[in-house]
Amino acid sequence: MNWDDLRYVLAVTRLGSFARAGKALGVDHTTVARRVEAAERSLKVKLFTRTTTGLALTPDGERLVEPLRGVEASVNAFERAATSREQEVDGPIRVTSPETFGVTFLAPRLAAFGRQHPKLRIELVPGGTVLDLGRREAEVAVRFFKSKPQDLVVRRVADVHYGLYASRAYLRGRPFTGELGSHRLVSTPPDDASVESTWLRKLVPRPAPVFVSDFSTALLAAARADAGITVLPRYLGDAEPALQHLPMPNAPSEALWLTVHRDLKDAPRVRVVLDFLAAALRDEQPLLSGR
């Protein structure tokens, strides 16, 4: 039995789909499906069945997978211990982050950092899936929430501030006087728990946006196309020449947390990335604050 195939089986068990497991493991979903099929052939059982919400273990799958969880924990601990004893700043390092922040802020800075350390292979995984650092789905996480400590080392490194924005062309037709009730709104889903929607509900009790997206980059593009007023991170909105910031009192902010498994925090390739990210985010706080 190939242990690597079983690692794919455990990821699908935990995440419920080939696509989510692939993202966590850094491979295409077709690779995950192929490795699961290989495990099923080797074990001569059907491990998963399709449901309306994704993939679920069959009864045979439940019986076979349960003992593997302890094996996985031991293998992960061994791998973390081996990494912590490395002496050189080289090899792969995986950084997970929120999607928009990863794409628009971290990617160019990590790319520049990588040029200074040519032996490092930096993989940035931006997205909404919370990768498990204990299972080595990533070595470093930049998150908008504070992970429960357990085996993790967590520190607050910056705050991302938000503001209202609209295109200059839109505002020429509909000047902003401090209230949003008469304006077209561009927002995240109005009933979700995001910072943007929560603030918008305080400004407009029952917002009815004309354009909705989960992604700040899409909201920026819609606002730039004169769709209406939107909430954006200050670093993103201030960088767009076509948009104008609309000052409002009590604009929200969101803490950024740098997270690593305690077994890996002193491994050279992990430590150098942690130190770089902490310094970069601290030094860029004025940009993140809109100052």
VEXDREN-2710 file (C-alpha; in Angstrom, 1 decimal):
% VEXDREN-2710
k/r/px/py/pz
1/MET/0.0/0.0/0.0
2/ASN/1.4/3.4/-1.0
3/TRP/1.3/5.8/2.0
4/ASP/1.2/8.8/-0.4
5/ASP/-2.1/7.5/-1.9
6/LEU/-3.5/7.3/1.6
7/ARG/-2.5/10.9/2.2
8/TYR/-4.8/11.9/-0.7
9/VAL/-7.6/9.7/0.7
10/LEU/-7.3/11.5/4.1
11/ALA/-7.4/14.9/2.5
12/VAL/-10.6/14.0/0.6
13/THR/-12.1/12.6/3.8
14/ARG/-11.4/15.8/5.6
15/LEU/-12.4/18.3/2.8
16/GLY/-15.1/16.5/1.0
17/SER/-14.1/17.0/-2.6
18/PHE/-11.2/16.3/-5.0
19/ALA/-11.0/20.0/-5.8
20/ARG/-10.6/21.2/-2.2
21/ALA/-8.2/18.4/-1.4
22/GLY/-6.1/19.3/-4.5
23/LYS/-5.9/22.9/-3.4
24/ALA/-4.8/21.8/0.1
25/LEU/-2.1/19.4/-1.3
26/GLY/-1.0/21.7/-4.1
27/VAL/-2.0/19.5/-7.0
28/ASP/-4.7/19.4/-9.6
29/HIS/-8.0/17.7/-8.7
30/THR/-7.5/15.1/-11.4
31/THR/-4.3/14.0/-9.6
32/VAL/-6.3/13.6/-6.4
33/ALA/-8.9/11.5/-8.1
34/ARG/-6.3/9.3/-9.7
35/ARG/-4.5/8.7/-6.4
36/VAL/-7.8/7.9/-4.7
37/GLU/-8.6/5.4/-7.4
38/ALA/-5.2/3.8/-7.0
39/ALA/-5.9/3.4/-3.3
40/GLU/-9.3/1.8/-4.0
41/ARG/-7.7/-0.6/-6.4
42/SER/-5.0/-1.6/-4.0
43/LEU/-7.5/-2.0/-1.1
44/LYS/-10.1/-3.6/-3.3
45/VAL/-12.9/-1.4/-1.8
46/LYS/-14.9/1.6/-2.7
47/LEU/-13.8/4.4/-0.3
48/PHE/-16.1/7.3/-1.3
49/THR/-19.7/7.9/-2.5
50/ARG/-21.0/11.1/-4.0
51/THR/-23.6/13.1/-2.0
52/THR/-25.4/16.4/-2.6
53/THR/-22.7/18.2/-0.7
54/GLY/-19.6/16.4/-2.0
55/LEU/-17.8/13.1/-1.3
56/ALA/-18.4/11.0/1.8
57/LEU/-16.8/7.8/3.1
58/THR/-18.6/4.5/2.5
59/PRO/-18.9/2.2/5.5
60/ASP/-15.9/0.3/4.2
61/GLY/-14.1/3.6/3.9
62/GLU/-14.9/4.6/7.5
63/ARG/-13.5/1.3/8.8
64/LEU/-10.3/1.6/6.8
65/VAL/-9.6/5.4/7.2
66/GLU/-10.1/5.6/11.0
67/PRO/-6.8/3.9/11.9
68/LEU/-5.0/6.0/9.3
69/ARG/-5.6/9.2/11.2
70/GLY/-3.1/8.3/13.9
71/VAL/-0.6/7.2/11.3
72/GLU/-1.0/10.5/9.5
73/ALA/-0.4/12.5/12.8
74/SER/2.8/10.5/13.4
75/VAL/4.1/11.1/9.8
76/ASN/3.3/14.8/10.0
77/ALA/5.2/15.1/13.3
78/PHE/8.2/13.3/11.9
79/GLU/8.2/15.6/8.8
80/ARG/8.0/18.7/11.0
81/ALA/10.9/17.4/13.2
82/ALA/13.0/16.7/10.1
83/THR/12.3/20.2/8.7
84/SER/13.1/21.9/12.0
85/ARG/16.7/20.4/11.9
86/GLU/17.5/21.7/8.5
87/GLN/20.5/24.1/8.3
88/GLU/20.1/25.7/4.9
89/VAL/17.7/28.3/3.5
90/ASP/16.5/26.3/0.6
91/GLY/13.7/24.1/-0.6
92/PRO/9.9/24.6/-0.9
93/ILE/7.9/26.8/1.3
94/ARG/4.1/27.2/1.1
95/VAL/2.3/30.3/2.2
96/THR/-1.5/30.5/2.5
97/SER/-3.4/33.7/2.6
98/PRO/-6.8/35.3/1.9
99/GLU/-7.4/35.4/-1.9
100/THR/-7.5/39.1/-2.7
101/PHE/-4.7/40.0/-0.2
102/GLY/-2.5/37.2/-1.4
103/VAL/-2.9/38.1/-5.1
104/THR/-2.8/41.9/-4.8
105/PHE/-0.4/42.5/-1.9
106/LEU/1.7/39.4/-1.0
107/ALA/2.4/38.0/-4.5
108/PRO/4.6/40.8/-5.8
109/ARG/6.5/41.2/-2.5
110/LEU/7.1/37.4/-2.1
111/ALA/8.3/37.3/-5.7
112/ALA/10.8/40.1/-5.0
113/PHE/11.9/38.3/-1.8
114/GLY/12.4/35.1/-3.7
115/ARG/14.9/36.7/-6.0
116/GLN/17.1/37.3/-2.9
117/HIS/16.9/33.6/-2.0
118/PRO/17.2/31.7/-5.3
119/LYS/17.3/28.3/-3.5
120/LEU/13.8/28.8/-2.0
121/ARG/10.8/27.7/-4.0
122/ILE/7.9/29.9/-2.7
123/GLU/4.4/28.7/-3.3
124/LEU/1.6/31.2/-2.5
125/VAL/-1.8/29.6/-2.0
126/PRO/-4.4/32.4/-1.9
127/GLY/-8.0/31.4/-1.2
128/GLY/-10.8/30.8/1.2
129/THR/-9.9/27.3/2.2
130/VAL/-8.2/27.2/5.7
131/LEU/-5.2/25.0/5.2
132/ASP/-4.0/22.8/8.1
133/LEU/-0.5/23.8/9.2
134/GLY/-0.3/20.7/11.4
135/ARG/-0.7/18.5/8.3
136/ARG/1.9/20.5/6.4
137/GLU/-0.7/21.8/3.9
138/ALA/1.2/25.0/4.3
139/GLU/4.1/26.1/6.4
140/VAL/3.1/29.8/6.9
141/ALA/-0.3/31.4/7.1
142/VAL/-1.3/35.0/6.8
143/ARG/-4.9/35.2/8.1
144/PHE/-7.6/37.7/9.0
145/PHE/-8.5/35.6/12.1
146/LYS/-6.5/34.5/15.1
147/SER/-6.1/30.7/15.0
148/LYS/-6.6/28.8/18.2
149/PRO/-3.0/28.4/19.6
150/GLN/-2.8/24.6/20.3
151/ASP/0.4/23.8/18.4
152/LEU/0.5/27.1/16.5
153/VAL/2.5/30.3/17.1
154/VAL/0.3/33.3/16.2
155/ARG/1.2/37.0/16.1
156/ARG/-0.6/40.1/15.0
157/VAL/1.5/41.9/12.4
158/ALA/-0.7/44.6/10.8
159/ASP/-4.2/46.0/10.4
160/VAL/-5.9/46.4/7.0
161/HIS/-8.2/49.5/7.0
162/TYR/-11.3/49.9/4.7
163/GLY/-13.0/52.8/3.1
164/LEU/-15.7/53.9/0.7
165/TYR/-14.8/54.4/-3.0
166/ALA/-16.5/55.4/-6.2
167/SER/-15.3/56.4/-9.7
168/ARG/-14.8/60.0/-10.4
169/ALA/-17.1/59.7/-13.4
170/TYR/-19.9/58.2/-11.2
171/LEU/-19.5/61.0/-8.6
172/ARG/-19.8/63.7/-11.3
173/GLY/-23.3/62.5/-11.9
174/ARG/-24.2/61.7/-8.3
175/PRO/-22.2/63.8/-5.8
176/PHE/-21.6/62.1/-2.4
177/THR/-22.9/64.2/0.5
178/GLY/-22.2/61.7/3.3
179/GLU/-25.2/59.4/3.0
180/LEU/-25.6/56.3/0.9
181/GLY/-29.3/55.9/0.7
182/SER/-29.7/57.4/-2.8
183/HIS/-26.6/55.8/-4.3
184/ARG/-26.0/52.6/-6.2
185/LEU/-24.0/50.1/-4.1
186/VAL/-21.4/47.6/-5.1
187/SER/-20.7/45.1/-2.3
188/THR/-20.0/41.7/-0.9
189/PRO/-23.2/39.7/-0.3
190/PRO/-25.2/42.1/2.0
191/ASP/-26.1/39.4/4.6
192/ASP/-22.7/37.9/5.1
193/ALA/-20.3/38.4/8.0
194/SER/-17.5/40.2/6.1
195/VAL/-16.1/43.4/7.3
196/GLU/-17.3/45.2/4.2
197/SER/-21.0/44.0/4.5
198/THR/-21.1/44.5/8.3
199/TRP/-20.0/48.1/7.9
200/LEU/-22.3/48.7/4.9
201/ARG/-25.3/47.5/7.0
202/LYS/-24.5/50.1/9.6
203/LEU/-24.5/52.8/7.0
204/VAL/-27.6/51.5/5.1
205/PRO/-29.9/49.3/7.2
206/ARG/-31.2/47.3/4.3
207/PRO/-28.6/47.6/1.5
208/ALA/-29.7/46.5/-2.0
209/PRO/-26.5/46.4/-4.1
210/VAL/-26.7/46.5/-7.8
211/PHE/-23.5/44.4/-8.1
212/VAL/-22.4/41.6/-5.7
213/SER/-19.1/39.7/-5.4
214/ASP/-17.1/37.9/-2.7
215/PHE/-13.9/39.4/-4.2
216/SER/-12.5/42.9/-3.6
217/THR/-10.8/42.8/-7.0
218/ALA/-14.2/42.3/-8.7
219/LEU/-15.8/45.1/-6.6
220/LEU/-12.9/47.4/-7.6
221/ALA/-13.4/46.6/-11.3
222/ALA/-17.2/47.3/-11.0
223/ALA/-16.6/50.6/-9.2
224/ARG/-14.0/51.6/-11.8
225/ALA/-16.7/50.9/-14.4
226/ASP/-18.9/53.5/-12.7
227/ALA/-21.3/50.9/-11.1
228/GLY/-21.6/52.7/-7.8
229/ILE/-20.0/53.1/-4.4
230/THR/-18.1/50.2/-2.8
231/VAL/-16.1/49.2/0.3
232/LEU/-12.5/48.4/-0.4
233/PRO/-9.2/47.8/1.5
234/ARG/-7.5/51.2/1.6
235/TYR/-4.3/49.8/0.0
236/LEU/-6.3/48.6/-3.0
237/GLY/-8.7/51.6/-3.5
238/ASP/-6.0/54.2/-3.0
239/ALA/-3.9/52.7/-5.7
240/GLU/-6.6/53.0/-8.4
241/PRO/-6.4/56.4/-10.1
242/ALA/-10.0/56.2/-11.4
243/LEU/-11.4/55.9/-7.9
244/GLN/-12.0/58.5/-5.3
245/HIS/-11.9/57.8/-1.5
246/LEU/-15.0/59.0/0.3
247/PRO/-14.1/59.8/3.9
248/MET/-16.4/58.4/6.6
249/PRO/-16.1/58.3/10.4
250/ASN/-15.6/54.9/12.1
251/ALA/-14.3/53.1/9.0
252/PRO/-13.5/49.5/10.0
253/SER/-10.1/47.7/10.0
254/GLU/-9.2/44.0/10.2
255/ALA/-6.2/42.5/12.0
256/LEU/-3.7/40.4/10.1
257/TRP/-2.2/37.4/11.9
258/LEU/1.0/35.6/11.0
259/THR/0.7/31.9/11.9
260/VAL/3.2/29.0/11.9
261/HIS/3.4/25.5/13.6
262/ARG/5.6/25.7/16.6
263/ASP/7.7/22.8/15.4
264/LEU/8.7/24.7/12.3
265/LYS/9.1/28.3/13.5
266/ASP/12.9/28.0/13.8
267/ALA/13.6/26.0/10.6
268/PRO/15.8/28.3/8.5
269/ARG/13.6/28.4/5.4
270/VAL/10.5/29.0/7.5
271/ARG/12.1/31.6/9.8
272/VAL/13.5/33.7/6.9
273/VAL/10.0/33.9/5.3
274/LEU/8.3/34.6/8.7
275/ASP/10.8/37.4/9.4
276/PHE/10.4/38.9/5.9
277/LEU/6.6/38.9/6.1
278/ALA/6.5/40.4/9.6
279/ALA/8.9/43.2/8.5
280/ALA/7.1/43.8/5.2
281/LEU/3.7/44.1/6.8
282/ARG/5.0/46.3/9.6
283/ASP/6.8/48.6/7.2
284/GLU/3.7/48.8/4.9
285/GLN/1.3/49.6/7.7
286/PRO/0.9/53.2/6.4
287/LEU/-0.2/51.9/3.0
288/LEU/-2.6/49.4/4.6
289/SER/-4.0/52.2/6.8
290/GLY/-4.5/54.6/3.9
291/ARG/-2.1/57.1/5.2
END
